[in-house]
Amino acid sequence: MTRSVQEIQEWIVTRVSALSGIEAQEIDVGESVLRYGLDSVAVVALAADLEAWLGYRFRENPLDQHSTIAALAQFLAEQTAKDERPA
């Protein structure tokens, strides 16, 4: 199932909020996910949860190349849509 950029972004904000203890409305999607105090364990958990929620297996941690929530959501929406297109 393909998810929109907005859906993915909202999911990430909610999850970062839960992991960091920062209110969702205080999270800026233009900032790095790491800005919110997530340690390496939390980042791995976030990536694993994203994989499960999207039903999409990452080849590498997408946060390495797409550190902001907005960029990550855009990348994931494009990747999951591309992988669902018929060959």
N, CA, C and O atoms as CSV, one atom per row, in Angstrom:
chain,resi,resn,atom,element,x,y,z
A,1,MET,N,N,0.837,-1.182,0.000
A,1,MET,CA,C,0.000,0.000,0.000
A,1,MET,C,C,0.879,1.242,0.000
A,1,MET,O,O,1.749,1.402,0.856
A,2,THR,N,N,0.646,2.098,-0.949
A,2,THR,CA,C,1.413,3.324,-1.045
A,2,THR,C,C,0.871,4.361,-0.070
A,2,THR,O,O,-0.339,4.555,0.042
A,3,ARG,N,N,1.771,5.014,0.620
A,3,ARG,CA,C,1.392,6.063,1.568
A,3,ARG,C,C,1.853,7.404,1.012
A,3,ARG,O,O,2.869,7.485,0.322
A,4,SER,N,N,1.103,8.443,1.315
A,4,SER,CA,C,1.457,9.784,0.845
A,4,SER,C,C,2.599,10.354,1.683
A,4,SER,O,O,2.893,9.877,2.779
A,5,VAL,N,N,3.227,11.379,1.136
A,5,VAL,CA,C,4.283,12.078,1.871
A,5,VAL,C,C,3.721,12.578,3.204
A,5,VAL,O,O,4.369,12.452,4.243
A,6,GLN,N,N,2.527,13.140,3.168
A,6,GLN,CA,C,1.903,13.683,4.376
A,6,GLN,C,C,1.663,12.592,5.425
A,6,GLN,O,O,1.937,12.794,6.608
A,7,GLU,N,N,1.156,11.449,4.995
A,7,GLU,CA,C,0.917,10.340,5.940
A,7,GLU,C,C,2.222,9.889,6.588
A,7,GLU,O,O,2.292,9.685,7.800
A,8,ILE,N,N,3.249,9.738,5.764
A,8,ILE,CA,C,4.546,9.288,6.284
A,8,ILE,C,C,5.118,10.328,7.238
A,8,ILE,O,O,5.627,9.990,8.307
A,9,GLN,N,N,5.031,11.578,6.848
A,9,GLN,CA,C,5.550,12.659,7.681
A,9,GLN,C,C,4.843,12.682,9.036
A,9,GLN,O,O,5.496,12.803,10.073
A,10,GLU,N,N,3.522,12.568,9.033
A,10,GLU,CA,C,2.762,12.559,10.284
A,10,GLU,C,C,3.128,11.362,11.150
A,10,GLU,O,O,3.232,11.483,12.371
A,11,TRP,N,N,3.323,10.207,10.522
A,11,TRP,CA,C,3.702,9.009,11.275
A,11,TRP,C,C,5.065,9.220,11.933
A,11,TRP,O,O,5.247,8.906,13.110
A,12,ILE,N,N,6.022,9.754,11.167
A,12,ILE,CA,C,7.369,9.980,11.706
A,12,ILE,C,C,7.313,10.975,12.860
A,12,ILE,O,O,7.943,10.755,13.894
A,13,VAL,N,N,6.574,12.056,12.698
A,13,VAL,CA,C,6.451,13.054,13.770
A,13,VAL,C,C,5.882,12.410,15.031
A,13,VAL,O,O,6.386,12.645,16.129
A,14,THR,N,N,4.845,11.609,14.879
A,14,THR,CA,C,4.235,10.936,16.031
A,14,THR,C,C,5.231,10.010,16.706
A,14,THR,O,O,5.321,9.966,17.933
A,15,ARG,N,N,5.980,9.268,15.894
A,15,ARG,CA,C,6.949,8.308,16.453
A,15,ARG,C,C,8.122,9.021,17.118
A,15,ARG,O,O,8.559,8.621,18.197
A,16,VAL,N,N,8.636,10.078,16.480
A,16,VAL,CA,C,9.729,10.847,17.083
A,16,VAL,C,C,9.253,11.467,18.395
A,16,VAL,O,O,10.005,11.515,19.368
A,17,SER,N,N,8.025,11.935,18.425
A,17,SER,CA,C,7.457,12.487,19.646
A,17,SER,C,C,7.441,11.433,20.749
A,17,SER,O,O,7.837,11.707,21.883
A,18,ALA,N,N,6.987,10.238,20.417
A,18,ALA,CA,C,6.932,9.157,21.405
A,18,ALA,C,C,8.326,8.767,21.893
A,18,ALA,O,O,8.516,8.501,23.079
A,19,LEU,N,N,9.286,8.733,20.997
A,19,LEU,CA,C,10.646,8.328,21.363
A,19,LEU,C,C,11.388,9.410,22.144
A,19,LEU,O,O,12.224,9.103,22.994
A,20,SER,N,N,11.085,10.663,21.860
A,20,SER,CA,C,11.830,11.768,22.467
A,20,SER,C,C,11.135,12.401,23.669
A,20,SER,O,O,11.776,13.058,24.489
A,21,GLY,N,N,9.822,12.202,23.767
A,21,GLY,CA,C,9.076,12.859,24.831
A,21,GLY,C,C,8.727,14.308,24.519
A,21,GLY,O,O,8.227,15.026,25.384
A,22,ILE,N,N,8.986,14.738,23.295
A,22,ILE,CA,C,8.673,16.094,22.853
A,22,ILE,C,C,7.299,16.071,22.192
A,22,ILE,O,O,6.995,15.170,21.409
A,23,GLU,N,N,6.479,17.056,22.507
A,23,GLU,CA,C,5.143,17.141,21.920
A,23,GLU,C,C,5.235,17.185,20.392
A,23,GLU,O,O,6.107,17.851,19.834
A,24,ALA,N,N,4.330,16.472,19.729
A,24,ALA,CA,C,4.346,16.385,18.264
A,24,ALA,C,C,4.291,17.762,17.610
A,24,ALA,O,O,4.966,17.994,16.607
A,25,GLN,N,N,3.500,18.678,18.162
A,25,GLN,CA,C,3.378,19.998,17.554
A,25,GLN,C,C,4.656,20.825,17.680
A,25,GLN,O,O,4.793,21.850,17.013
A,26,GLU,N,N,5.588,20.397,18.521
A,26,GLU,CA,C,6.863,21.096,18.675
A,26,GLU,C,C,7.936,20.557,17.728
A,26,GLU,O,O,9.036,21.106,17.667
A,27,ILE,N,N,7.631,19.509,17.006
A,27,ILE,CA,C,8.613,18.897,16.110
A,27,ILE,C,C,8.521,19.555,14.746
A,27,ILE,O,O,7.457,19.605,14.127
A,28,ASP,N,N,9.661,20.059,14.293
A,28,ASP,CA,C,9.770,20.751,13.007
A,28,ASP,C,C,10.238,19.746,11.959
A,28,ASP,O,O,11.324,19.180,12.080
A,29,VAL,N,N,9.423,19.525,10.935
A,29,VAL,CA,C,9.759,18.532,9.909
A,29,VAL,C,C,10.962,18.951,9.066
A,29,VAL,O,O,11.525,18.131,8.341
A,30,GLY,N,N,11.356,20.207,9.155
A,30,GLY,CA,C,12.528,20.687,8.424
A,30,GLY,C,C,13.834,20.504,9.171
A,30,GLY,O,O,14.905,20.814,8.649
A,31,GLU,N,N,13.747,20.002,10.389
A,31,GLU,CA,C,14.941,19.774,11.209
A,31,GLU,C,C,15.375,18.308,11.140
A,31,GLU,O,O,14.587,17.426,10.799
A,32,SER,N,N,16.612,18.077,11.463
A,32,SER,CA,C,17.134,16.715,11.532
A,32,SER,C,C,16.412,15.936,12.623
A,32,SER,O,O,16.117,16.471,13.691
A,33,VAL,N,N,16.136,14.686,12.345
A,33,VAL,CA,C,15.527,13.808,13.346
A,33,VAL,C,C,16.417,13.753,14.591
A,33,VAL,O,O,15.909,13.681,15.710
A,34,LEU,N,N,17.710,13.785,14.407
A,34,LEU,CA,C,18.649,13.675,15.519
A,34,LEU,C,C,18.599,14.881,16.448
A,34,LEU,O,O,19.046,14.802,17.592
A,35,ARG,N,N,18.060,15.993,15.967
A,35,ARG,CA,C,17.939,17.211,16.776
A,35,ARG,C,C,17.078,16.961,18.013
A,35,ARG,O,O,17.190,17.684,19.003
A,36,TYR,N,N,16.241,15.964,17.961
A,36,TYR,CA,C,15.301,15.708,19.046
A,36,TYR,C,C,15.837,14.722,20.079
A,36,TYR,O,O,15.070,14.144,20.849
A,37,GLY,N,N,17.146,14.533,20.093
A,37,GLY,CA,C,17.792,13.769,21.149
A,37,GLY,C,C,17.706,12.259,21.025
A,37,GLY,O,O,17.913,11.548,22.008
A,38,LEU,N,N,17.404,11.758,19.835
A,38,LEU,CA,C,17.336,10.309,19.664
A,38,LEU,C,C,18.739,9.720,19.650
A,38,LEU,O,O,19.611,10.192,18.921
A,39,ASP,N,N,18.950,8.702,20.446
A,39,ASP,CA,C,20.241,8.013,20.426
A,39,ASP,C,C,20.225,6.957,19.324
A,39,ASP,O,O,19.221,6.785,18.633
A,40,SER,N,N,21.331,6.261,19.168
A,40,SER,CA,C,21.448,5.297,18.070
A,40,SER,C,C,20.427,4.167,18.194
A,40,SER,O,O,19.936,3.673,17.179
A,41,VAL,N,N,20.107,3.757,19.394
A,41,VAL,CA,C,19.112,2.698,19.600
A,41,VAL,C,C,17.737,3.185,19.141
A,41,VAL,O,O,17.005,2.446,18.483
A,42,ALA,N,N,17.387,4.417,19.483
A,42,ALA,CA,C,16.098,4.982,19.083
A,42,ALA,C,C,16.017,5.155,17.562
A,42,ALA,O,O,14.958,4.948,16.970
A,43,VAL,N,N,17.121,5.531,16.938
A,43,VAL,CA,C,17.143,5.692,15.478
A,43,VAL,C,C,16.937,4.343,14.791
A,43,VAL,O,O,16.200,4.250,13.809
A,44,VAL,N,N,17.580,3.310,15.299
A,44,VAL,CA,C,17.393,1.967,14.746
A,44,VAL,C,C,15.951,1.510,14.956
A,44,VAL,O,O,15.350,0.917,14.060
A,45,ALA,N,N,15.403,1.782,16.122
A,45,ALA,CA,C,14.004,1.425,16.399
A,45,ALA,C,C,13.065,2.174,15.457
A,45,ALA,O,O,12.102,1.594,14.955
A,46,LEU,N,N,13.333,3.443,15.216
A,46,LEU,CA,C,12.521,4.237,14.298
A,46,LEU,C,C,12.562,3.644,12.894
A,46,LEU,O,O,11.524,3.502,12.249
A,47,ALA,N,N,13.750,3.301,12.424
A,47,ALA,CA,C,13.892,2.701,11.085
A,47,ALA,C,C,13.163,1.357,11.012
A,47,ALA,O,O,12.485,1.077,10.023
A,48,ALA,N,N,13.296,0.534,12.036
A,48,ALA,CA,C,12.625,-0.770,12.050
A,48,ALA,C,C,11.106,-0.606,12.073
A,48,ALA,O,O,10.386,-1.326,11.381
A,49,ASP,N,N,10.629,0.338,12.868
A,49,ASP,CA,C,9.188,0.596,12.928
A,49,ASP,C,C,8.670,1.117,11.590
A,49,ASP,O,O,7.576,0.750,11.163
A,50,LEU,N,N,9.447,1.965,10.932
A,50,LEU,CA,C,9.063,2.471,9.613
A,50,LEU,C,C,8.967,1.333,8.605
A,50,LEU,O,O,8.024,1.274,7.816
A,51,GLU,N,N,9.941,0.431,8.632
A,51,GLU,CA,C,9.906,-0.731,7.736
A,51,GLU,C,C,8.630,-1.536,7.942
A,51,GLU,O,O,7.952,-1.901,6.981
A,52,ALA,N,N,8.311,-1.805,9.194
A,52,ALA,CA,C,7.122,-2.604,9.502
A,52,ALA,C,C,5.854,-1.871,9.072
A,52,ALA,O,O,4.959,-2.475,8.481
A,53,TRP,N,N,5.771,-0.584,9.361
A,53,TRP,CA,C,4.576,0.186,9.033
A,53,TRP,C,C,4.380,0.328,7.527
A,53,TRP,O,O,3.260,0.232,7.026
A,54,LEU,N,N,5.485,0.558,6.808
A,54,LEU,CA,C,5.399,0.724,5.355
A,54,LEU,C,C,5.349,-0.604,4.607
A,54,LEU,O,O,4.910,-0.655,3.458
A,55,GLY,N,N,5.803,-1.686,5.261
A,55,GLY,CA,C,5.924,-2.956,4.555
A,55,GLY,C,C,7.000,-2.884,3.497
A,55,GLY,O,O,6.872,-3.463,2.419
A,56,TYR,N,N,8.052,-2.174,3.814
A,56,TYR,CA,C,9.130,-1.894,2.865
A,56,TYR,C,C,10.467,-2.131,3.553
A,56,TYR,O,O,10.720,-1.589,4.629
A,57,ARG,N,N,11.307,-2.924,2.947
A,57,ARG,CA,C,12.614,-3.252,3.533
A,57,ARG,C,C,13.671,-2.271,3.032
A,57,ARG,O,O,13.881,-2.133,1.827
A,58,PHE,N,N,14.338,-1.589,3.970
A,58,PHE,CA,C,15.406,-0.660,3.606
A,58,PHE,C,C,16.686,-1.418,3.287
A,58,PHE,O,O,17.007,-2.410,3.941
A,59,ARG,N,N,17.401,-0.958,2.300
A,59,ARG,CA,C,18.711,-1.539,1.986
A,59,ARG,C,C,19.766,-1.018,2.952
A,59,ARG,O,O,20.713,-1.721,3.307
A,60,GLU,N,N,19.578,0.230,3.367
A,60,GLU,CA,C,20.435,0.850,4.375
A,60,GLU,C,C,19.572,1.843,5.136
A,60,GLU,O,O,18.439,2.113,4.737
A,61,ASN,N,N,20.089,2.383,6.213
A,61,ASN,CA,C,19.309,3.310,7.016
A,61,ASN,C,C,19.037,4.584,6.217
A,61,ASN,O,O,19.978,5.302,5.882
A,62,PRO,N,N,17.773,4.881,5.903
A,62,PRO,CA,C,17.458,6.063,5.096
A,62,PRO,C,C,17.768,7.375,5.809
A,62,PRO,O,O,17.888,8.413,5.158
A,63,LEU,N,N,17.898,7.348,7.120
A,63,LEU,CA,C,18.232,8.562,7.855
A,63,LEU,C,C,19.661,9.021,7.588
A,63,LEU,O,O,19.997,10.181,7.826
A,64,ASP,N,N,20.495,8.124,7.101
A,64,ASP,CA,C,21.867,8.508,6.777
A,64,ASP,C,C,21.898,9.528,5.635
A,64,ASP,O,O,22.728,10.436,5.639
A,65,GLN,N,N,21.010,9.383,4.674
A,65,GLN,CA,C,20.979,10.274,3.517
A,65,GLN,C,C,19.873,11.322,3.586
A,65,GLN,O,O,19.950,12.347,2.909
A,66,HIS,N,N,18.855,11.077,4.391
A,66,HIS,CA,C,17.675,11.949,4.461
A,66,HIS,C,C,17.406,12.252,5.929
A,66,HIS,O,O,16.559,11.617,6.558
A,67,SER,N,N,18.122,13.213,6.463
A,67,SER,CA,C,18.100,13.423,7.909
A,67,SER,C,C,16.899,14.215,8.420
A,67,SER,O,O,16.555,14.103,9.597
A,68,THR,N,N,16.250,15.015,7.564
A,68,THR,CA,C,15.080,15.743,8.050
A,68,THR,C,C,13.830,14.884,7.860
A,68,THR,O,O,13.794,13.996,7.008
A,69,ILE,N,N,12.828,15.156,8.652
A,69,ILE,CA,C,11.583,14.408,8.550
A,69,ILE,C,C,10.943,14.619,7.190
A,69,ILE,O,O,10.443,13.672,6.582
A,70,ALA,N,N,10.955,15.857,6.709
A,70,ALA,CA,C,10.357,16.160,5.398
A,70,ALA,C,C,11.074,15.411,4.281
A,70,ALA,O,O,10.426,14.818,3.420
A,71,ALA,N,N,12.401,15.433,4.286
A,71,ALA,CA,C,13.171,14.752,3.243
A,71,ALA,C,C,12.992,13.240,3.328
A,71,ALA,O,O,12.877,12.567,2.304
A,72,LEU,N,N,12.967,12.718,4.529
A,72,LEU,CA,C,12.785,11.279,4.723
A,72,LEU,C,C,11.412,10.844,4.227
A,72,LEU,O,O,11.293,9.824,3.548
A,73,ALA,N,N,10.373,11.609,4.561
A,73,ALA,CA,C,9.017,11.267,4.122
A,73,ALA,C,C,8.908,11.309,2.605
A,73,ALA,O,O,8.287,10.432,2.005
A,74,GLN,N,N,9.499,12.310,1.984
A,74,GLN,CA,C,9.474,12.427,0.525
A,74,GLN,C,C,10.172,11.232,-0.120
A,74,GLN,O,O,9.637,10.622,-1.046
A,75,PHE,N,N,11.359,10.901,0.367
A,75,PHE,CA,C,12.134,9.777,-0.149
A,75,PHE,C,C,11.354,8.465,-0.009
A,75,PHE,O,O,11.277,7.682,-0.955
A,76,LEU,N,N,10.783,8.234,1.163
A,76,LEU,CA,C,10.073,6.977,1.404
A,76,LEU,C,C,8.813,6.868,0.550
A,76,LEU,O,O,8.495,5.787,0.054
A,77,ALA,N,N,8.099,7.965,0.377
A,77,ALA,CA,C,6.907,7.946,-0.481
A,77,ALA,C,C,7.298,7.605,-1.914
A,77,ALA,O,O,6.618,6.819,-2.574
A,78,GLU,N,N,8.384,8.189,-2.397
A,78,GLU,CA,C,8.849,7.908,-3.760
A,78,GLU,C,C,9.309,6.463,-3.904
A,78,GLU,O,O,8.976,5.799,-4.885
A,79,GLN,N,N,10.068,5.979,-2.935
A,79,GLN,CA,C,10.597,4.618,-3.006
A,79,GLN,C,C,9.491,3.568,-2.951
A,79,GLN,O,O,9.495,2.616,-3.732
A,80,THR,N,N,8.562,3.738,-2.046
A,80,THR,CA,C,7.502,2.740,-1.921
A,80,THR,C,C,6.580,2.773,-3.126
A,80,THR,O,O,6.091,1.728,-3.556
A,81,ALA,N,N,6.332,3.956,-3.681
A,81,ALA,CA,C,5.496,4.052,-4.891
A,81,ALA,C,C,6.207,3.412,-6.078
A,81,ALA,O,O,5.577,2.723,-6.881
A,82,LYS,N,N,7.499,3.634,-6.193
A,82,LYS,CA,C,8.283,3.075,-7.293
A,82,LYS,C,C,8.294,1.553,-7.235
A,82,LYS,O,O,8.190,0.882,-8.262
A,83,ASP,N,N,8.421,1.017,-6.033
A,83,ASP,CA,C,8.480,-0.433,-5.882
A,83,ASP,C,C,7.131,-1.114,-6.095
A,83,ASP,O,O,7.080,-2.326,-6.301
A,84,GLU,N,N,6.039,-0.353,-6.049
A,84,GLU,CA,C,4.706,-0.930,-6.281
A,84,GLU,C,C,4.274,-0.858,-7.736
A,84,GLU,O,O,3.277,-1.474,-8.114
A,85,ARG,N,N,5.004,-0.120,-8.556
A,85,ARG,CA,C,4.641,-0.029,-9.980
A,85,ARG,C,C,4.886,-1.352,-10.660
A,85,ARG,O,O,5.867,-2.030,-10.357
A,86,PRO,N,N,4.016,-1.734,-11.575
A,86,PRO,CA,C,4.252,-2.980,-12.307
A,86,PRO,C,C,5.482,-2.856,-13.204
A,86,PRO,O,O,5.780,-1.781,-13.724
A,87,ALA,N,N,6.171,-3.943,-13.373
A,87,ALA,CA,C,7.404,-3.932,-14.177
A,87,ALA,C,C,7.087,-3.922,-15.653
A,87,ALA,O,O,7.998,-3.912,-16.481
